[in-house]
Amino acid sequence: MCGITGVFLPGTNKEVPQAILEKMVEVLHHRGPDDKGFFSSSQIGLAQSRLSIIDLAGGKQPIHNEDRTIWVVFNGEIFNYIELGEELAKRGHRFYTRSDTEVIVHAYEEFGRDFLSHLNGQFAIALWDEKRKNLLLARDRVGIRPLYYGKMADGTFLFGSEMKAIFKYPGFPREIDPEGIHQVFKYWVNVPPKTTFKQVFELPPAHFLEVNNAGMKIHRYWKLTFPRKGEYEDRPLDYYRERLRELIYDATTIRLRADVPVAAYLSGGIDSSIISALVKKYHNNDLITFSVAFHDKDYDERRYQEEMVRFLKTDHRLVEVNYETIGNSFVDVVWFAEKPMIRTAPGPLYLLSGLVRENGIKVVLTGEGADEVFGGYNIFKEDKIRRFWARYPQSTWRPLLLTKLYPYIVKNGRQSNAFWLNFFKKNLLDTENPLYSHLIRWENTNRINSLLAADFIARYSSNSGFEDVLAYIDPEITSWHPLSRAQYLEMQLFMAGYLLSSQGDRMMMGHSVEGRFPYLDHRVIEFASQIPPYYKIRGLNEKYVLKKTFRDLVPESIVNRNKQPYRAPISQCFLMEDSSPLIKELISPEKIRAYGYFDPRKVEILINKLKRQPGHLISARDDMSIVAIVSLQLLHYHFIKNFPT
């Protein structure tokens, strides 16, 4: 894993000064502390900070072809590099390293633009074709690795694994984009290519960009799709189980390819338990596993983690976090995430990756992606219940199925019950809306925007609809089964923009740790998309086919446990006596007023309310709001007020 950055100077014969490239790549040191490499020629400059994992001695980047006309810097892993390299060698290509990076160069020579379809990996690639004077940027199919670009008024084109590398280019503006903030406080994420900064854009997953003297074009090379509703193949469950077992086994196996030790996260849920069990049983009897535990028992899953450790007999390491450590970590979390958030969940994962690095480990396998791919989230079951309710809106018992997902609906008596049923009844009959599954979440989150200062709100043009999302998603979504629609939205937006970014890549790479995700192998995703919805959610039993496929590898108690979504405490982390002094200062009325994003009076009212209420009575909306305030204030502190030039 690495950090990449570079500069393209179209229409000139200038070389990019290495001193500039050194400044840009230095700010990515956390992504690759082992080495740095540079290439500079007429119009182009490439730089990379390397985390050496494959071909430790010979894999130094940038890497070139035989006649040095193709150069590449690369962040990620190509897991099928052995097989693809053998095929390319048979076609006459000569290799001078054993690295997966060199496979990219020769695959481009052999297949042209179509080389991306031959790669099984997680990647952000920058490839320079000297003969064509063409820079190609590409991002993996689901967005595991980030890639950003920007353009200056004089035509200078910049790119980087993180936006902070672009900001290091002399004269590039750093200005927070109100519309980007509005999106995060509505959808939890930005809708590509929008980011939280003006003039900086995100290359969407499964796309490549070409820029040359004639201009810039962006192309899609892969897309997530599903069969039309009613057109799934009618095959027995055993067919899907057998093929799924083969695919996930192979996806896990090739993700163990490394010249350094590979460990695993073990959360206590079925997803990471399956991956750890596969590695332990078939590949590594000395497997090291890691997990995070919470001092607050409402969030703690260590009893399930301990059960899996005893069952698998792994060499296990654990970090316990509390309100203070989560709150203090958030200063770093926002620096690495480069965007505001509405959850503190990235904080414990940042601390977990710190434990991994302290133990000398660079690579971990994780269970991320299984919930999206196999239908594991409550939002999918909620969608199913609400559609069932919508067929007979007058029913008094159908909506009570929601208590299976959210026991708190009836926890506080009749008044609470009426409140929550009205909450879930919003847009109940709008079942043909392609965004139906996510409307409640987004409309609830969107209320955070009401805390913004009037002057700041006046600076964005976003309307109250969902046009930005509708323009981004596949119009074919309306022909799919409702579960497929919900899965698609979760994978295209939340998974790529938050789970794999703010909570994934950024928190791991903050401590120079690479995460690998077997469930997000594109072969697994493509096969799983063909599995009928009734094998994914059986009644209200989520991930049914996955559980049936691997129930021999994990204890029944893990297979059958109630799903507990990964969460972390929020308000308590910022408003306690021993909370971060910097954060306390940043949410003071003086700093709120000085930075100008939020209405000081509304923020003061919210903070006083949160301080009066016990943690268990704080609403999710208020919790989200305080994280939004803290993280946007930190974003300004890091990138506008104190960015190191």
C-alpha positions in Angstrom: 0.0 0.0 0.0 1.2 3.4 -0.8 0.5 7.1 -1.5 0.7 8.5 -5.0 0.7 12.0 -6.3 1.7 13.9 -9.4 1.5 16.9 -11.7 0.7 17.2 -15.4 1.5 20.4 -17.3 -0.5 20.2 -20.6 0.6 22.3 -23.6 4.1 22.9 -22.2 7.6 21.4 -22.4 8.3 22.1 -18.8 9.5 19.5 -16.2 8.0 19.4 -12.8 10.6 20.4 -10.2 11.3 17.5 -7.9 11.2 19.8 -4.9 7.5 20.3 -5.5 6.9 16.5 -5.9 8.8 16.0 -2.7 6.5 18.3 -0.8 3.4 16.7 -2.2 4.5 13.2 -1.4 5.9 14.0 2.0 2.4 14.7 3.3 1.5 11.2 2.3 4.3 9.7 4.4 1.8 7.8 6.6 0.6 5.9 3.6 4.1 4.7 2.7 6.9 5.2 5.2 9.3 2.6 3.7 10.5 4.4 0.6 9.9 7.3 -1.9 10.2 7.3 -5.6 10.0 10.0 -8.4 9.8 10.3 -12.1 9.9 13.6 -14.0 10.0 14.3 -17.7 8.6 16.9 -20.0 5.0 17.8 -18.8 4.8 15.1 -16.2 6.0 14.5 -12.6 5.0 11.3 -10.6 5.8 10.5 -7.0 5.1 7.7 -4.6 5.5 6.9 -0.9 5.8 3.2 -0.5 4.6 0.7 2.0 6.6 -2.3 0.9 4.6 -5.6 0.9 5.4 -7.5 -2.3 8.9 -7.7 -3.7 10.4 -5.8 -0.8 13.8 -5.2 -2.5 12.8 -4.9 -6.1 9.4 -3.3 -6.1 10.5 0.3 -5.9 8.3 2.7 -7.9 7.8 4.4 -10.3 8.1 1.2 -12.5 8.5 1.3 -16.3 8.3 -0.9 -19.4 11.2 -2.2 -21.4 11.9 0.9 -23.4 10.9 3.3 -20.6 7.9 4.8 -22.5 5.3 3.7 -19.9 5.7 4.7 -16.2 3.4 3.9 -13.3 2.9 4.8 -9.7 0.4 2.7 -7.9 -1.4 2.5 -4.5 -2.8 -0.9 -3.7 -2.5 -4.6 -4.7 -3.1 -6.6 -7.8 -4.0 -10.0 -6.3 -3.9 -12.0 -9.5 -0.4 -10.6 -10.5 1.2 -14.1 -10.6 -1.3 -15.6 -13.1 -1.5 -12.4 -15.1 2.3 -12.0 -15.2 2.7 -15.5 -16.4 0.2 -14.9 -19.2 2.0 -11.6 -20.2 5.4 -13.3 -20.1 4.1 -15.9 -22.6 3.1 -13.1 -24.9 6.7 -11.8 -24.9 6.8 -9.2 -22.1 10.0 -9.0 -20.1 9.9 -8.4 -16.4 12.7 -6.9 -14.3 10.9 -7.2 -10.9 8.7 -9.7 -9.0 6.2 -6.9 -8.1 2.5 -6.7 -8.8 3.1 -3.1 -10.0 5.1 -4.2 -13.1 2.1 -6.3 -14.2 0.1 -3.1 -14.6 2.7 -1.7 -17.1 2.8 -4.7 -19.3 -1.0 -5.3 -19.1 -1.5 -1.7 -20.4 1.0 -2.4 -23.2 -0.8 -5.6 -24.2 -4.5 -4.7 -23.7 -4.6 -0.9 -23.9 -7.4 0.8 -22.0 -9.0 -2.7 -21.4 -6.1 -3.6 -19.1 -8.3 -2.7 -16.1 -10.7 -5.5 -16.7 -7.8 -8.0 -16.3 -6.9 -6.8 -12.8 -8.3 -8.4 -9.7 -7.3 -5.9 -7.0 -7.8 -2.8 -5.0 -6.0 0.1 -6.6 -5.5 3.7 -7.5 -3.2 3.8 -10.6 -1.4 6.7 -12.3 0.1 5.6 -15.6 2.0 7.9 -18.0 2.3 7.0 -21.7 5.3 9.0 -22.9 4.5 8.4 -26.6 1.0 9.6 -26.4 1.7 12.2 -23.7 -1.3 10.8 -21.9 -1.9 10.4 -18.2 -4.3 7.7 -17.1 -5.7 7.6 -13.6 -7.8 4.6 -12.5 -9.6 3.5 -9.4 -10.7 0.0 -8.4 -14.2 -1.3 -9.0 -15.7 -0.6 -5.5 -13.6 2.3 -4.3 -11.3 0.6 -1.8 -8.4 3.0 -2.6 -9.0 6.7 -2.9 -7.9 9.0 -5.8 -8.5 12.8 -6.2 -7.7 15.3 -8.8 -7.8 19.1 -9.3 -7.0 21.6 -11.9 -5.6 25.1 -11.6 -6.5 28.2 -13.6 -3.4 27.8 -15.8 -4.4 24.3 -16.8 -2.0 22.5 -14.3 -3.5 19.1 -13.5 -2.8 17.6 -10.1 -3.7 14.2 -8.5 -3.2 12.4 -5.2 -4.2 9.6 -3.0 -5.4 12.2 -0.5 -6.4 15.8 -1.1 -3.7 17.1 1.2 -1.1 16.2 -1.4 -2.9 18.4 -4.0 -3.0 21.2 -1.4 0.8 21.1 -1.2 1.1 22.4 -4.8 2.1 26.1 -4.7 -0.9 28.3 -5.1 -3.6 25.7 -5.1 -6.6 27.1 -3.1 -7.9 25.5 0.0 -11.6 26.4 0.4 -14.3 24.3 2.0 -17.2 23.7 -0.4 -20.6 24.5 1.1 -22.4 22.1 -1.3 -20.0 19.3 -0.3 -20.7 19.9 3.4 -24.4 19.9 2.6 -24.1 16.4 1.0 -22.2 14.9 3.9 -24.8 16.2 6.4 -27.6 14.7 4.2 -26.2 11.4 2.8 -23.3 10.8 5.2 -21.0 11.0 2.2 -20.2 13.1 -0.8 -21.6 12.0 -4.2 -18.7 11.8 -6.6 -17.1 13.7 -8.1 -18.0 16.2 -5.3 -15.7 16.5 -2.3 -15.8 18.8 0.7 -13.3 21.2 -1.0 -13.7 23.4 -4.0 -11.7 22.5 -7.1 -10.9 19.1 -5.8 -12.7 16.1 -7.2 -13.0 12.4 -6.5 -12.5 9.9 -9.3 -15.5 7.6 -8.9 -15.0 3.9 -8.3 -14.8 1.7 -11.4 -13.7 4.7 -13.6 -10.6 5.8 -15.3 -9.6 9.3 -16.3 -7.4 10.3 -19.2 -5.9 13.8 -19.5 -3.6 15.0 -22.3 -3.0 18.0 -24.4 -6.4 17.7 -25.9 -8.3 17.8 -22.6 -9.7 15.4 -20.1 -12.2 12.5 -20.3 -13.6 10.1 -17.7 -14.8 6.6 -18.6 -16.5 3.8 -16.6 -15.0 0.3 -17.1 -17.2 -1.8 -14.8 -20.5 -1.5 -13.0 -22.5 -3.2 -10.3 -25.7 -4.6 -11.7 -28.5 -7.0 -10.8 -31.0 -9.1 -12.8 -34.3 -7.5 -13.6 -37.0 -8.2 -11.0 -38.4 -11.7 -11.6 -35.6 -12.8 -13.8 -33.4 -14.5 -11.3 -32.4 -18.1 -12.1 -34.4 -20.7 -10.2 -31.5 -22.7 -8.7 -31.4 -24.7 -5.5 -29.6 -23.2 -2.5 -26.9 -25.8 -2.6 -25.8 -24.5 -6.0 -25.2 -21.0 -4.6 -23.6 -22.4 -1.4 -21.0 -24.5 -3.4 -20.0 -21.8 -5.8 -19.9 -19.1 -3.1 -17.7 -21.3 -0.9 -15.2 -21.7 -3.8 -15.2 -18.0 -4.6 -14.7 -16.7 -1.0 -12.1 -19.3 -0.3 -10.1 -18.2 -3.4 -10.7 -14.5 -2.7 -9.3 -15.0 0.8 -6.4 -17.1 -0.5 -5.1 -14.7 -3.0 -5.3 -11.9 -0.5 -2.7 -13.7 1.6 -0.1 -13.0 -1.1 2.5 -10.9 0.5 6.2 -10.9 1.5 5.2 -9.8 5.0 3.0 -11.4 7.6 -0.8 -11.1 7.1 -3.1 -10.9 10.1 -6.9 -10.5 10.5 -9.5 -8.4 12.3 -11.9 -10.5 14.4 -14.9 -8.4 15.5 -17.0 -11.2 16.9 -19.5 -11.1 14.0 -19.9 -13.8 11.5 -18.2 -12.0 8.6 -14.8 -11.6 10.1 -15.1 -14.9 11.8 -15.5 -16.7 8.5 -12.5 -15.0 7.0 -10.3 -15.8 10.1 -11.6 -19.4 10.1 -10.7 -19.9 6.4 -7.2 -18.5 7.0 -6.6 -20.5 10.2 -7.9 -23.8 8.9 -6.3 -23.8 5.4 -3.4 -21.4 5.4 -1.9 -20.2 8.7 -2.0 -22.1 11.9 -0.2 -19.2 13.7 -2.8 -16.5 12.6 -2.6 -13.3 14.6 -6.0 -11.6 15.1 -6.9 -8.1 16.4 -10.1 -6.6 17.8 -11.4 -3.5 19.5 -13.3 -3.6 22.7 -15.3 -0.8 24.5 -15.2 0.3 28.1 -18.9 1.1 27.6 -20.7 -2.2 27.8 -23.5 -1.0 25.4 -21.0 -1.2 22.6 -18.7 -4.0 23.6 -18.6 -7.3 21.8 -15.6 -8.9 23.4 -17.4 -12.0 24.7 -18.1 -13.0 21.1 -14.5 -12.1 20.1 -13.2 -14.2 23.0 -15.4 -17.1 22.0 -14.0 -17.0 18.4 -10.4 -16.8 19.7 -11.0 -19.9 21.9 -12.6 -21.7 19.0 -9.9 -20.8 16.4 -7.0 -20.7 18.8 -5.5 -17.5 17.3 -2.8 -15.3 18.7 -5.1 -12.5 19.7 -4.4 -8.8 20.5 -7.1 -6.4 21.8 -7.3 -2.6 22.3 -9.9 -1.3 24.7 -11.2 2.2 24.1 -13.2 4.6 26.2 -14.9 8.0 25.8 -11.6 9.9 26.4 -9.5 7.9 23.9 -12.2 8.0 21.2 -12.6 11.8 21.6 -8.9 12.5 21.6 -8.4 10.3 18.5 -10.9 12.4 16.6 -8.3 15.2 16.1 -6.3 12.8 14.0 -9.3 11.1 12.5 -10.5 14.2 10.7 -7.0 15.0 9.5 -6.8 11.6 7.8 -10.4 11.5 6.7 -10.4 15.0 5.1 -14.1 15.3 5.6 -16.7 15.9 8.3 -18.6 13.0 9.8 -21.7 12.2 11.7 -20.3 9.1 13.5 -17.4 8.5 15.9 -17.0 4.9 14.7 -13.8 5.7 12.7 -12.0 6.6 16.0 -11.8 3.1 17.5 -10.7 1.7 14.2 -8.0 4.3 14.0 -6.8 3.2 17.4 -7.1 -0.5 16.4 -4.8 0.1 13.4 -2.4 1.7 15.8 -2.3 -1.6 17.8 -1.7 -3.5 14.5 1.3 -1.4 13.6 2.7 -1.5 17.2 2.8 -5.3 16.7 4.8 -5.0 13.5 2.0 -6.0 11.2 1.4 -4.2 7.8 -1.5 -6.2 6.4 -4.9 -7.3 7.8 -7.8 -9.1 6.3 -11.2 -7.8 7.3 -14.9 -8.8 6.9 -16.1 -5.5 5.4 -18.5 -5.8 2.5 -20.4 -8.9 3.5 -23.3 -6.9 4.9 -23.7 -5.0 1.6 -23.1 -7.9 -0.7 -25.3 -10.4 1.1 -28.0 -8.2 2.7 -26.9 -7.9 6.3 -28.0 -4.5 7.4 -31.2 -3.5 9.2 -31.9 -0.9 6.5 -32.5 -3.8 4.1 -34.9 -5.6 6.5 -36.5 -2.2 7.4 -37.2 -1.7 3.6 -38.8 -5.2 3.4 -41.1 -4.5 6.4 -42.1 -1.1 5.2 -43.0 -2.4 1.8 -45.1 -5.2 3.5 -46.8 -2.5 5.6 -47.4 -0.3 2.6 -49.6 -3.0 1.0 -52.0 -2.5 3.9 -51.3 0.9 5.5 -54.2 0.6 7.9 -52.7 -2.5 9.6 -51.8 -2.2 13.2 -49.7 -5.3 13.5 -47.6 -5.1 10.3 -45.5 -2.1 11.5 -44.9 -3.9 14.8 -42.5 -6.1 12.9 -40.1 -3.2 13.1 -39.7 -4.0 16.8 -37.7 -7.1 15.6 -35.1 -4.7 14.3 -35.4 -1.9 16.7 -36.6 -3.1 20.2 -36.5 0.5 21.5 -39.7 1.3 19.5 -41.8 -0.1 22.3 -39.3 0.2 25.1 -40.6 3.3 26.7 -44.3 2.7 26.4 -47.2 3.8 24.3 -46.0 7.3 23.6 -42.7 6.1 22.3 -44.4 3.5 20.2 -46.6 6.1 18.5 -43.6 8.4 17.8 -41.6 5.7 16.2 -44.4 4.3 14.1 -45.0 7.8 12.7 -41.3 8.1 12.1 -41.2 5.0 9.9 -44.5 5.8 8.2 -43.0 8.7 6.4 -43.1 8.2 2.6 -44.6 4.8 3.3 -46.5 4.5 0.0 -43.7 5.9 -2.2 -42.5 2.4 -3.0 -41.7 3.1 -6.6 -39.2 5.7 -5.7 -35.7 4.2 -6.5 -34.4 5.7 -3.3 -37.2 4.4 -1.1 -35.0 2.3 1.2 -32.8 5.3 2.2 -35.3 8.2 2.3 -35.9 8.0 6.0 -32.2 7.8 6.8 -31.4 10.8 4.6 -34.3 13.0 5.6 -33.4 12.4 9.3 -29.7 13.1 8.7 -30.5 16.2 6.6 -31.8 18.0 9.7 -28.1 18.5 10.7 -28.1 21.2 8.0 -30.5 23.3 10.1 -27.6 24.0 12.5 -25.6 25.7 9.8 -25.3 29.5 9.8 -27.6 31.3 7.5 -24.7 33.0 5.7 -23.1 29.6 5.0 -26.3 28.1 3.8 -26.8 30.9 1.4 -23.5 29.9 -0.3 -24.8 26.6 -1.6 -27.3 26.0 -4.4 -28.3 22.4 -3.5 -32.1 22.0 -3.4 -34.1 19.9 -1.0 -34.4 17.0 -3.4 -32.1 14.1 -4.4 -31.1 15.2 -7.9 -27.4 14.7 -7.2 -27.9 11.1 -6.2 -30.3 10.3 -9.0 -27.8 11.7 -11.5 -25.1 9.5 -10.1 -26.9 6.1 -9.9 -27.7 3.6 -12.7 -31.2 4.4 -14.2 -31.7 0.6 -14.4 -32.2 0.5 -10.7 -36.0 0.8 -11.1 -36.1 -2.5 -12.9 -34.4 -4.4 -10.0 -35.9 -6.2 -7.0 -36.3 -3.8 -4.0 -33.5 -5.6 -2.0 -31.2 -5.1 -5.0 -32.0 -1.4 -5.1 -31.2 -1.0 -1.5 -28.0 -3.0 -1.8 -26.9 -0.9 -4.8 -27.5 2.4 -3.0 -25.6 1.2 0.0 -22.6 -0.1 -2.0 -22.4 2.9 -4.4 -22.7 5.6 -1.7 -22.2 4.6 1.9 -19.8 1.7 1.4 -17.5 3.5 -1.1 -17.8 7.0 0.5 -17.7 6.1 4.2 -17.1 2.4 5.1 -14.1 2.0 2.8 -13.0 5.6 3.1 -13.5 7.5 6.4 -13.8 4.2 8.4 -11.5 2.0 6.2 -8.6 3.1 4.1 -8.0 6.4 5.9 -8.0 4.9 9.5 -5.8 2.0 8.5 -3.3 4.1 6.5 -3.2 6.6 9.3 -0.9 4.0 10.9 0.5 2.6 7.7 -1.6 -0.6 7.7 -3.2 -2.1 4.6 -6.6 -3.6 4.7 -7.7 -6.4 2.4 -11.4 -7.3 1.8 -12.2 -10.8 0.5 -15.9 -10.2 0.3 -15.2 -7.3 -2.1 -13.5 -9.4 -4.7 -15.3 -8.4 -7.9 -16.0 -12.1 -8.7 -17.8 -12.5 -5.3 -19.8 -9.3 -5.9 -20.8 -10.3 -9.4 -21.9 -13.8 -8.3 -23.7 -12.6 -5.3 -25.7 -10.1 -7.4 -27.2 -13.1 -9.2 -28.3 -14.8 -6.0 -32.1 -14.5 -5.5 -33.1 -12.1 -2.7 -35.0 -14.8 -0.8 -31.6 -16.6 -0.3 -30.1 -13.4 1.1 -32.8 -12.4 3.6 -35.0 -15.4 4.6 -38.0 -13.9 6.5 -35.9 -11.5 8.6 -32.9 -13.7 8.8 -30.1 -11.7 7.2 -27.2 -13.1 5.1 -29.0 -16.4 5.0 -26.9 -17.9 2.2 -23.6 -16.9 3.7 -24.5 -18.4 7.1 -25.6 -21.6 5.4 -22.4 -21.8 3.3 -20.0 -21.5 6.2 -21.8 -22.7 9.3 -19.4 -25.6 9.6 -16.5 -23.2 10.2 -17.8 -21.1 13.1 -19.8 -21.9 16.2 -23.6 -21.9 16.1 -23.6 -19.2 18.7 -21.8 -16.9 16.3 -24.0 -17.9 13.3 -27.2 -17.4 15.2 -26.4 -14.3 17.3 -28.4 -11.2 16.9 -26.6 -8.8 14.6 -25.1 -5.9 16.4 -24.0 -3.1 14.0 -20.6 -1.7 14.7 -21.1 1.6 16.7 -19.2 3.8 19.1 -20.2 6.2 21.8 -20.6 9.8 20.6 -21.7 12.7 22.8 -19.8 11.5 25.9 -16.6 11.5 23.9 -16.6 15.3 23.4 -18.5 16.7 26.4 -16.8 15.1 29.5 -14.5 16.9 31.9 -11.5 15.0 30.5 -12.4 15.4 26.8 -9.9 16.8 24.3 -9.0 20.4 25.2 -8.7 21.3 21.5 -12.1 20.0 20.7 -13.6 21.9 23.7 -12.0 25.1 22.3 -13.2 24.5 18.8 -16.9 24.1 19.8 -16.8 27.1 22.1 -19.1 30.0 21.0 -16.1 32.1 20.1 -14.7 29.5 17.6 -18.1 28.6 16.3 -18.7 32.3 15.5 -15.2 32.8 14.2 -15.2 29.8 11.7 -18.7 30.8 10.5 -20.2 27.4 9.6 -22.7 26.9 12.3 -25.3 29.1 14.1 -23.6 29.8 17.5 -26.9 30.0 19.4 -28.2 26.7 18.0 -24.9 25.0 18.8 -25.0 26.3 22.4 -28.6 25.1 22.9 -27.6 21.6 21.6 -24.5 21.3 23.8 -26.4 22.4 26.9 -29.1 19.9 26.1 -26.6 17.1 25.7 -24.8 17.9 28.9 -28.1 17.7 30.8 -29.2 14.3 29.4 -27.8 10.9 30.4 -26.1 9.2 27.5 -28.8 6.5 27.0 -31.5 9.2 26.5 -29.6 11.2 23.8 -31.3 10.9 20.4 -29.4 9.6 17.4 -30.1 13.0 15.7 -28.5 15.0 18.5 -25.5 12.6 18.6 -25.0 13.0 14.8 -25.2 16.7 15.1 -22.5 17.1 17.7 -20.1 14.9 15.6 -20.9 17.0 12.6 -20.1 20.2 14.5 -16.8 18.8 16.0 -15.6 17.3 12.7 -16.3 20.4 10.5 -14.6 22.6 13.1 -11.6 20.3 13.0 -11.6 20.2 9.2 -11.3 24.0 9.2 -8.7 23.9 11.9 -6.5 21.4 10.0 -6.9 22.5 6.4 -7.8 26.2 6.4 -6.3 27.6 9.5 -3.2 25.4 10.2 -2.4 23.5 7.0 1.4 23.2 6.8 2.6 24.9 3.6 
